[in-house]
């Protein structure tokens, strides 16, 4: 059961989330690869690149060591022809490929060393460290004019996870510039406690400073983004399901721990829930909005008090005051009028989500993965739903659902494929409209991605493609490779 934060719980309803701004830097904020346009640009060519985790991929004879495939963006979007495959056996990448490591279970990016190129951040929550099973690790692979080369391990702060096992360091990753100096902060979630790193980083992987924070409880999920328009990222902790709160509490970060145990205690958002989330401007007012997913319902949790039947997402809207503690979220599920499909036990609506503008109308849209959705009689074939942003917020107007039985989508639905286990919206061809990317990690033995280019009318099904893991360069032996099991947008993991 999660540790109670009694003093903070009493004060929280009286406080609006508006974090004290840091002192402005004497110089202008750095405008390199941490700007939205080139956030994921590893080779500096001006196009965003796509990192795809395949945590079940083999490395030589080593089963489930894991791999990350980076597909480089271009005017024609991404393809397997312009890619690189990274494992723990890649020259310059630290660590040793071991069975069950699951390198690539999470992926993210930011320009951690401020050289103008985005760097790849890889979570390996299954990695054994010493005699500690599933202790987990996080690796940075450095971007540059020739793409990704070399790397470093991100060390845990002293005392991390003392007395605990199976921490899964790297279960979630988030980056954002919290102090306005242009050097992004990195936050790493786990099943033990959260760790925070202040940039810039050196090429040895050492941050300017770091600390661990057990106050949010088991901080399995973390989200960073600007919700009050001050140009600096705020941070939200998503502790995941607890015995006394299956829906998962959401806390706003209120500063690092101090000698005073209750000082800077994270602020609990009274009505918010979620296990994973992302921030984007859905209503076009210039303030980031927080979208969270709660995929597990009573049937999958074998308890009462979990998500709406089949799963749900929630939206909290930013403002000049940020996200206020007593704000009630807007809730969507497959029983919401206008949302495609029907709510059924175990659908896992909200298992993955992504926020991005697919049609360049100025409003961020939300793509929701539903990997447990049955397609006809095919159990867990999976689906995804696109909900549109508008001046009035997220809406079901023009909502559309996708599966591998949708006309224009290559392939065909099969039981257990888990289409929608991961989803991602990002403009990979620099036309101002986000591509729609859906992971299908259980497709065949290697997994695949479905990729559709954006347009003024939304995702273009005509000409959309499937990219299989083996074609993308992963190796599969006796276990499935699960290419597409991780994308830069969040998915729920435990």
Phi and psi in degrees as a GROMACS rama.xvg file:
@    title "Ramachandran Plot"
@    xaxis  label "Phi"
@    yaxis  label "Psi"
@TYPE xy
-66.8977  141.936  UNK-2
-62.2278  133.8  UNK-3
-76.8134  140.376  UNK-4
-112.585  75.056  UNK-5
-62.7548  -47.7348  UNK-6
-63.6143  -43.2858  UNK-7
-65.9535  -36.7568  UNK-8
-65.2069  -33.5332  UNK-9
-71.4003  -39.8717  UNK-10
-80.1023  -27.7798  UNK-11
-54.8628  -44.4687  UNK-12
-62.7197  -14.1781  UNK-13
-94.6324  -3.61038  UNK-14
-116.386  132.22  UNK-15
-89.0807  144.671  UNK-16
-76.8162  95.9746  UNK-17
-142.659  93.1365  UNK-18
-70.8346  146.447  UNK-19
-65.3107  123.519  UNK-20
-64.9669  144.314  UNK-21
-73.1598  157.707  UNK-22
-61.0409  133.634  UNK-23
-62.1452  143.498  UNK-24
-68.4645  149.508  UNK-25
-68.6826  -22.8102  UNK-26
-112.268  163.037  UNK-27
-64.8411  147.589  UNK-28
-57.0274  142.919  UNK-29
-63.0085  139.242  UNK-30
-115.613  28.6388  UNK-31
-81.1979  -131.481  UNK-32
-77.7841  12.1447  UNK-33
-100.819  1.55479  UNK-34
-78.2642  154.666  UNK-35
-59.8222  -34.1269  UNK-36
-65.6874  -31.6786  UNK-37
-127.702  30.8659  UNK-38
-54.6835  -37.1706  UNK-39
-109.664  22.9112  UNK-40
-88.74  96.8574  UNK-41
-78.1246  -24.4512  UNK-42
-113.061  4.1383  UNK-43
71.092  22.2518  UNK-44
-90.3749  2.97839  UNK-45
92.2397  -4.51967  UNK-46
-108.654  138.694  UNK-47
-69.3425  143.687  UNK-48
-108.994  164.505  UNK-49
-121.892  117.86  UNK-50
-94.7061  131.43  UNK-51
-127.06  120.966  UNK-52
-84.5215  140.252  UNK-53
-131.394  74.5213  UNK-54
-66.4968  -13.9759  UNK-55
-96.3283  0.294194  UNK-56
-64.0499  147.066  UNK-57
-87.1984  155.065  UNK-58
-124.353  100.947  UNK-59
64.1305  -122.294  UNK-60
-92.9465  1.95683  UNK-61
-89.6608  116.014  UNK-62
-75.4594  142.203  UNK-63
53.2231  34.1107  UNK-64
-72.3546  -36.0069  UNK-65
97.8032  154.164  UNK-66
-153.255  160.104  UNK-67
-125.123  128.052  UNK-68
-103.23  126.984  UNK-69
-106.108  119.835  UNK-70
-99.8736  119.293  UNK-71
-82.3424  131.697  UNK-72
-71.0407  159.931  UNK-73
-163.286  179.144  UNK-74
-62.4887  -21.7753  UNK-75
-103.131  21.7562  UNK-76
73.3066  -149.1  UNK-77
-108.661  155.906  UNK-78
-156.083  166.47  UNK-79
-70.2519  -13.372  UNK-80
-71.7815  -23.8807  UNK-81
-125.607  89.7681  UNK-82
-149.791  168.043  UNK-83
-141.478  145.254  UNK-84
-112.558  127.516  UNK-85
-120.374  131.937  UNK-86
-134.914  178.673  UNK-87
-75.994  0.085928  UNK-88
-101.033  -2.02842  UNK-89
-68.5281  136.789  UNK-90
-53.9685  128.604  UNK-91
89.3328  -12.7198  UNK-92
-89.6928  125.323  UNK-93
-71.1214  161.432  UNK-94
99.0591  174.336  UNK-95
-129.039  132.841  UNK-96
-66.6435  121.664  UNK-97
-132.007  151.052  UNK-98
-59.5359  130.59  UNK-99
83.5265  4.2616  UNK-100
-61.8124  -39.7285  UNK-101
62.9616  42.881  UNK-102
-56.6457  126.112  UNK-103
96.8595  12.4944  UNK-104
-66.2213  -26.5908  UNK-105
-138.91  150.329  UNK-106
-141.247  148.561  UNK-107
-157.443  177.352  UNK-108
-152.569  156.682  UNK-109
-175.252  159.816  UNK-110
-85.3236  83.2181  UNK-111
-70.1707  -30.2867  UNK-112
-102.165  4.48757  UNK-113
58.8308  42.3882  UNK-114
-101.753  2.91431  UNK-115
95.9464  -0.747759  UNK-116
-121.961  135.456  UNK-117
-65.6597  146.941  UNK-118
-112.568  145.445  UNK-119
-87.4343  132.168  UNK-120
-116.568  127.155  UNK-121
-124.468  127.683  UNK-122
-94.2561  136.909  UNK-123
-129.159  69.9819  UNK-124
-66.4209  -17.3928  UNK-125
-88.5332  -1.61241  UNK-126
-68.4429  134.936  UNK-127
-83.5843  132.687  UNK-128
-118.664  112.739  UNK-129
63.2765  -126.865  UNK-130
-99.3693  11.948  UNK-131
-99.1358  107.643  UNK-132
-69.2808  142.059  UNK-133
51.1426  34.5975  UNK-134
-64.1304  -40.8667  UNK-135
92.3414  156.259  UNK-136
-150.168  162.45  UNK-137
-131.746  134.467  UNK-138
-122.109  140.369  UNK-139
-108.274  130.276  UNK-140
-112.312  126.74  UNK-141
-83.2289  133.908  UNK-142
-79.929  162.937  UNK-143
-176.266  179.504  UNK-144
-61.7209  -21.0718  UNK-145
-103.254  13.3592  UNK-146
96.2578  -152.306  UNK-147
-88.0489  125.834  UNK-148
-147.522  143.982  UNK-149
68.2828  172.743  UNK-150
-174.557  176.876  UNK-151
-153.485  154.51  UNK-152
-89.3455  142.683  UNK-153
-93.1768  114.511  UNK-154
-79.0098  149.596  UNK-155
-79.0078  145.648  UNK-156
-62.5605  155.838  UNK-157
-55.2947  134.442  UNK-158
88.5077  -1.12924  UNK-159
-58.6002  128.753  UNK-160
64.6436  24.5926  UNK-161
-59.2138  130.21  UNK-162
77.5783  6.21804  UNK-163
-121.491  156.481  UNK-164
-124.937  165.076  UNK-165
52.1369  47.0142  UNK-166
-66.7758  -35.5265  UNK-167
65.5633  44.4953  UNK-168
-54.5947  125.439  UNK-169
101.009  8.54042  UNK-170
-59.0926  -33.479  UNK-171
-142.232  154.71  UNK-172
-136.486  140.482  UNK-173
-148.048  145.324  UNK-174
-132.42  152.453  UNK-175
176.556  153.366  UNK-176
-90.6094  101.395  UNK-177
-86.3675  -20.5617  UNK-178
-114.772  3.66867  UNK-179
77.4304  14.0939  UNK-180
-92.8144  1.36764  UNK-181
85.999  -9.24447  UNK-182
-99.2162  115.446  UNK-183
-68.6747  146.958  UNK-184
-87.6827  151.23  UNK-185
-121.833  128.856  UNK-186
-120.183  135.453  UNK-187
-121.958  123.98  UNK-188
-93.8529  160.209  UNK-189
-160.704  -176.805  UNK-190
-88.4856  0.514015  UNK-191
-108.033  -72.4228  UNK-192
-152.494  164.648  UNK-193
-85.7927  153.1  UNK-194
-129.895  140.899  UNK-195
-124.956  136.244  UNK-196
-126.611  131.335  UNK-197
-99.2389  127.907  UNK-198
-80.6129  173.399  UNK-199
-80.0285  163.23  UNK-200
-99.7775  148.696  UNK-201
-85.6845  168.59  UNK-202
-71.3297  -4.79921  UNK-203
-88.3169  -1.65043  UNK-204
89.9907  5.14311  UNK-205
-86.1131  128.695  UNK-206
-86.3632  163.349  UNK-207
-59.6038  -35.8932  UNK-208
-161.552  164.494  UNK-209
-155.84  159.27  UNK-210
-156.719  160.701  UNK-211
-108.206  152.638  UNK-212
-142.649  109.053  UNK-213
-93.9392  -1.55157  UNK-214
-66.5543  -32.8061  UNK-215
-74.9313  3.82852  UNK-216
81.7773  -145.656  UNK-217
-75.3076  93.575  UNK-218
-82.2786  76.125  UNK-219
-76.4174  -29.479  UNK-220
-119.896  145.823  UNK-221
-144.003  142.947  UNK-222
-133.319  138.329  UNK-223
-132.186  137.99  UNK-224
174.02  163.845  UNK-225
-89.5947  110.222  UNK-226
-106.955  -2.01652  UNK-227
-123.211  7.64038  UNK-228
73.4465  18.5066  UNK-229
-93.0317  4.14821  UNK-230
82.8511  3.27065  UNK-231
-121.593  145.224  UNK-232
-77.3823  139.901  UNK-233
-97.072  163.179  UNK-234
-127.844  139.21  UNK-235
-127.044  136.012  UNK-236
-101.893  134.129  UNK-237
-121.6  102.071  UNK-238
-72.9929  -15.681  UNK-239
86.2257  177.362  UNK-240
-66.3289  138.428  UNK-241
-126.669  164.469  UNK-242
-55.2809  -34.932  UNK-243
-99.9496  4.02698  UNK-244
-159.615  84.585  UNK-245
-66.7273  -26.7731  UNK-246
-76.1346  -17.5253  UNK-247
86.4419  117.759  UNK-248
-74.1009  157.057  UNK-249
-120.762  126.765  UNK-250
-118.484  141.977  UNK-251
-92.613  128.951  UNK-252
-62.9727  141.716  UNK-253
-129.945  21.0885  UNK-254
115.659  161.754  UNK-255
-71.3846  162.619  UNK-256
-62.8361  150.548  UNK-257
-129.959  -176.303  UNK-258
-64.5091  -26.7742  UNK-259
-83.3157  110.547  UNK-260
-56.3809  -35.9163  UNK-261
-91.7213  -9.45208  UNK-262
-66.2758  142.889  UNK-263
60.0794  24.6631  UNK-264
-61.4123  136.434  UNK-265
-54.9694  143.28  UNK-266
-95.0243  120.184  UNK-267
-77.2534  128.414  UNK-268
-81.0532  115.737  UNK-269
-56.8238  -38.8495  UNK-270
-113.05  5.33436  UNK-271
-92.022  148.532  UNK-272
-138.02  161.043  UNK-273
160.17  150.776  UNK-274
-110.022  -21.1007  UNK-275
-154.829  157.052  UNK-276
-164.975  172.872  UNK-277
-152.263  156.99  UNK-278
-116.298  136.617  UNK-279
-162.851  162.829  UNK-280
-91.3284  93.7123  UNK-281
-77.9128  -36.0403  UNK-282
-101.307  8.40489  UNK-283
66.3361  24.7497  UNK-284
-95.7192  4.1559  UNK-285
90.8357  -0.0515806  UNK-286
-117.203  135.441  UNK-287
-67.6994  145.034  UNK-288
-115.628  143.009  UNK-289
-97.3462  121.438  UNK-290
-112.143  128.095  UNK-291
-124.217  152.979  UNK-292
-118.07  140.996  UNK-293
-131.938  96.5468  UNK-294
-85.808  -31.8581  UNK-295
-82.473  126.07  UNK-296
-101.683  -174.059  UNK-297
-58.9918  -32.7096  UNK-298
-69.3028  -37.0688  UNK-299
-84.3317  -25.3151  UNK-300
-88.8531  -11.8164  UNK-301
54.0538  44.7831  UNK-302
-161.216  176.072  UNK-303
-111.07  149.452  UNK-304
103.657  9.9875  UNK-305
-87.7873  -157.096  UNK-306
-66.9626  165.948  UNK-307
-52.4209  151.373  UNK-308
-49.0081  124.911  UNK-309
87.9638  -11.5714  UNK-310
104.865  164.233  UNK-311
-154.878  164.498  UNK-312
-123.606  157.618  UNK-313
-129.122  149.261  UNK-314
-127.267  127.099  UNK-315
-116.901  130.549  UNK-316
-97.5386  134.961  UNK-317
-76.1356  168.595  UNK-318
-165.359  176.74  UNK-319
-57.6315  -23.1876  UNK-320
-94.5106  7.8752  UNK-321
78.5285  -143.747  UNK-322
-105.721  115.917  UNK-323
-75.1712  150.219  UNK-324
-61.8026  -34.7426  UNK-325
-96.2901  11.5827  UNK-326
-67.8549  132.835  UNK-327
-91.5493  130.766  UNK-328
-74.565  154.676  UNK-329
-82.172  131.51  UNK-330
-118.136  135.731  UNK-331
-129.673  140.479  UNK-332
-153.368  -177.235  UNK-333
-81.0532  3.32466  UNK-334
-99.1404  -0.925475  UNK-335
-74.7453  131.167  UNK-336
-55.8889  128.185  UNK-337
96.2277  -13.9165  UNK-338
-82.6362  124.888  UNK-339
-59.4936  147.359  UNK-340
91.32  -174.283  UNK-341
-137.231  140.638  UNK-342
-69.2915  125.184  UNK-343
-136.784  152.73  UNK-344
-53.9114  132.102  UNK-345
77.2733  13.994  UNK-346
-64.1404  -33.7199  UNK-347
67.3315  38.8016  UNK-348
-62.1474  120.369  UNK-349
97.557  4.72353  UNK-350
-58.924  -32.684  UNK-351
-139.066  156.325  UNK-352
-157.741  157.693  UNK-353
-150.614  148.227  UNK-354
-120.31  123.679  UNK-355
-173.504  162.345  UNK-356
-96.3568  106.217  UNK-357
-82.4093  -18.4544  UNK-358
-125.69  8.68379  UNK-359
58.6462  36.348  UNK-360
-93.3964  1.98479  UNK-361
90.9998  -0.412233  UNK-362
-119.424  128.17  UNK-363
-70.7425  139.131  UNK-364
-104.106  167.091  UNK-365
-126  122.486  UNK-366
-101.186  128.04  UNK-367
-118.451  126.176  UNK-368
-87.2085  143.699  UNK-369
-134.599  67.3173  UNK-370
-67.6969  -18.4158  UNK-371
-90.144  0.744707  UNK-372
-66.138  132.725  UNK-373
-81.8887  138.478  UNK-374
-109.129  103.638  UNK-375
65.1588  -122.91  UNK-376
-97.37  6.02811  UNK-377
-89.0657  101.432  UNK-378
-66.8606  138.54  UNK-379
53.7003  30.1567  UNK-380
-65.8827  -36.3244  UNK-381
94.9855  156.363  UNK-382
-156.107  174.327  UNK-383
-145.012  150.888  UNK-384
-127.428  134.443  UNK-385
-105.494  121.152  UNK-386
-108.854  140.474  UNK-387
-97.2333  142.288  UNK-388
-80.5314  159.607  UNK-389
-160.102  173.204  UNK-390
-60.8835  -24.1214  UNK-391
-96.8565  6.43463  UNK-392
107.117  -166.592  UNK-393
-68.4229  138.37  UNK-394
-137.778  159.978  UNK-395
-93.4496  -1.32326  UNK-396
-61.2266  130.995  UNK-397
63.7509  18.1048  UNK-398
-62.2374  144.29  UNK-399
-141.802  144.926  UNK-400
-110.128  150.724  UNK-401
-131.856  143.884  UNK-402
-149.983  176.935  UNK-403
-77.7705  3.59749  UNK-404
-102.601  1.6237  UNK-405
-73.4701  131.391  UNK-406
-56.3526  130.737  UNK-407
98.918  -16.7267  UNK-408
-92.4954  126.055  UNK-409
-62.5263  155.877  UNK-410
85.6367  -166.843  UNK-411
-148.165  147.603  UNK-412
-65.4722  139.495  UNK-413
-136.889  147.461  UNK-414
-57.73  133.538  UNK-415
82.3297  4.01528  UNK-416
-64.5806  -35.1038  UNK-417
63.868  42.2563  UNK-418
-55.6924  124.928  UNK-419
98.2772  4.19299  UNK-420
-59.0297  -32.4015  UNK-421
-135.761  152.207  UNK-422
-142.987  157.532  UNK-423
-158.039  136.46  UNK-424
-117.356  120.913  UNK-425
-158.659  142.466  UNK-426
-83.2849  97.2956  UNK-427
-92.4182  -14.8658  UNK-428
-113.223  5.98242  UNK-429
60.7474  38.7412  UNK-430
-103.947  7.42403  UNK-431
86.586  -3.52258  UNK-432
-123.185  128.823  UNK-433
-69.8388  136.381  UNK-434
-69.692  151.499  UNK-435
-102.432  120.723  UNK-436
-121.673  128.403  UNK-437
-127.21  126.966  UNK-438
-84.4169  137.197  UNK-439
-127.214  68.9081  UNK-440
-66.9005  -20.9146  UNK-441
-98.7101  10.2192  UNK-442
-67.8203  121.591  UNK-443
51.9351  -147.704  UNK-444
-95.6256  -9.80516  UNK-445
-112.601  -26.46  UNK-446
89.9494  164.399  UNK-447
-155.123  171.208  UNK-448
-118.923  144.81  UNK-449
-106.584  129.473  UNK-450
-127.869  124.324  UNK-451
-126.352  132.6  UNK-452
-74.3659  152.72  UNK-453
-82.7016  160.235  UNK-454
-155.897  174.916  UNK-455
-61.7743  -21.5992  UNK-456
-100.901  0.375592  UNK-457
112.151  -165.342  UNK-458
-58.5278  134.833  UNK-459
-91.35  108.68  UNK-460
-73.0797  -35.4984  UNK-461
-67.0246  124.028  UNK-462
87.655  -2.74376  UNK-463
-69.0137  157.57  UNK-464
-133.207  155.725  UNK-465
-104.092  136.596  UNK-466
-121.033  114.19  UNK-467
-82.2607  151.505  UNK-468
-60.5557  -42.0559  UNK-469
-65.4818  -38.7632  UNK-470
-64.5485  -34.1221  UNK-471
-77.2421  -8.00528  UNK-472
111.34  5.34304  UNK-473
-84.1016  159.136  UNK-474
-106.737  135.493  UNK-475
-123.577  132.461  UNK-476
-115.722  -111.721  UNK-477
-90.3677  -9.62429  UNK-478
-122.014  158.83  UNK-479
-68.7248  147.846  UNK-480
-83.3142  -27.8679  UNK-481
56.7426  41.2838  UNK-482
-60.2301  128.831  UNK-483
96.1625  3.87865  UNK-484
-75.3479  -13.4179  UNK-485
-141.253  134.729  UNK-486
-132.747  167.686  UNK-487
-62.0596  -26.6805  UNK-488
-77.1709  158.289  UNK-489
-77.1567  151.621  UNK-490
-137.113  156.661  UNK-491
-82.536  128.692  UNK-492
-137.036  152.283  UNK-493
